[in-house]
Amino acid sequence: MKFHVKLTILLGLVPLVALAAGAPQAAAPPQPFTATYKVLRKGSPLGVSTLSLRRDADGAWTFRSKLEAESGLAALLNGGIDETSRFRWHDGRIESLSYDYKLHTSLKSKQRHVEVDWKGGMVSVHTGGDGDFNYKPKPGLVERHLLVLALGRAVRAGQKRIALPVAVKDRVETQTFVVRGTETIEVPAGKFKAVRVERTRDDKDYTVWYAPERFGNVPVKVSQASGGGITLLLKSCQRK
């Protein structure tokens, strides 16, 4: 598998959340934070990822994920991924405004941009190689980078089954998730009782753990078996 494909699996988990449209939602807006993660591939260290959320001066929010490879071929190629989402807090839920994805290595780079025009009723996707796409948004729309925040908010609100409208390359795709219960997990930040959430379709095998009473909507662990077996383990979290 090519290097850029392996790295891209991470933060969406790929590139690694808003609540389901019409579902019960927590009234309070998101809380800013900065969290760092140990990143593994097939159980071996790959690098460090930093997730951060801030409130901007214009009232919108910026969610950023930055991965820097520190081991293996990715490190030799000076590889990394930078993803930035901007969203609005609208009708008690997260709604995407824009998304930028940048992958860099010493050999190549890759970019993708998504823009959501809510007034004009249009989602514009520029893939940087696979063409451009336009389609209509749906209420509560997020893109794949915002999924982890959307899921965290849904878990904190007590939802057991979660359906999210997600902006993918050429359409809005409804992705569904289910809460499997609470289990004790151990990560570099410590040992916690965490809520396990799984995507219901089997082809991606995407699982996230949250400890909402301790970390709010910040994920404690993220795992995706496909694409090389990528795992994120929480090292530290500062909520502001």
FENJO-V101032 format. One record per run of one state. SS is the DSSP state (~ for helix, > for strand, _ for the rest). FROM is the first residue (numbers start at 1). TO is the last residue. If there is no record, write none. Layout:
ss=<SS/SS>
from=<FROM/FROM>
to=<TO/TO>
//
This chain:
ss=<_/~/_/>/_/>/_/>/_/~/_/>/_/>/_/>/_/>/_/>/_/>/~/_/>/_/>/_/>/_/>/_/~/_/>/_/~/>/_>
from=<1/3/9/33/42/44/56/61/70/72/77/80/91/93/105/109/118/122/127/132/136/142/144/157/161/168/172/188/190/200/206/211/212/216/219/225/226/230/240>
to=<2/8/32/41/43/55/60/69/71/76/79/90/92/104/108/117/121/126/131/135/141/143/156/160/167/171/187/189/199/205/210/211/215/218/224/225/229/239/240>
//
